[in-house]
């Protein structure tokens, strides 16, 4: 990330995929397969994950 942490502001799926250095499809499959992230896995294309959702994703998948 350019400035700050990944959890500093809302993020789109492609930004999180870039953070984890994986293809967007791989990132989305991680969300689909994770019961812990089931509440936030159904984001439509173009929508942002809230800061709270980004923190939950990073907490579950770990820091890169």
C-alpha positions in Angstrom: 0.0 0.0 0.0 1.2 3.5 -0.8 0.6 5.3 2.5 -0.4 3.8 5.8 -1.8 0.4 6.5 -4.2 -1.7 4.5 -6.8 -1.3 7.3 -6.7 2.5 7.3 -9.6 3.0 4.9 -12.3 1.0 3.0 -10.9 -1.2 0.2 -12.1 -2.9 -2.9 -11.6 -6.6 -3.6 -8.9 -5.9 -6.1 -6.9 -3.8 -3.6 -7.0 -6.6 -1.1 -6.0 -9.1 -3.8 -3.0 -6.9 -4.7 -2.1 -6.6 -1.0 -2.0 -10.4 -0.7 -0.3 -10.7 -4.1 -2.8 -13.1 -5.5 -5.3 -13.1 -8.4 -8.7 -11.5 -7.7 -10.3 -14.9 -8.3 -8.0 -16.5 -5.7 -8.8 -13.8 -3.2 -12.6 -14.2 -3.7 -12.3 -18.0 -3.4 -10.6 -17.5 0.0 -13.6 -15.5 1.2 -16.0 -18.1 -0.2 -14.2 -21.0 1.5 -13.8 -19.3 4.9 -16.7 -19.8 7.4 -15.2 -17.0 9.5 -15.6 -14.5 6.7 -19.0 -15.7 5.5 -20.8 -12.5 6.6 -18.7 -10.4 4.3 -18.0 -12.7 1.3 -21.0 -11.6 -0.8 -19.8 -8.2 -2.0 -21.0 -7.2 -5.4 -18.5 -6.0 -8.0 -17.4 -2.5 -7.4 -18.3 -2.2 -3.7 -16.0 -1.4 -0.9 -15.3 -3.5 2.1 -15.7 -1.3 5.2 -12.7 -0.7 7.5 -14.2 -3.1 10.0 -14.6 -5.8 7.3 -11.0 -5.2 6.0 -9.7 -5.6 9.6 -11.6 -8.9 9.9 -10.2 -10.1 6.6 -6.6 -9.2 7.6 -7.1 -10.7 11.1 -8.2 -14.0 9.5 -5.8 -14.1 6.6 -2.9 -12.5 8.3 -0.7 -9.5 7.5 1.3 -9.6 4.3 
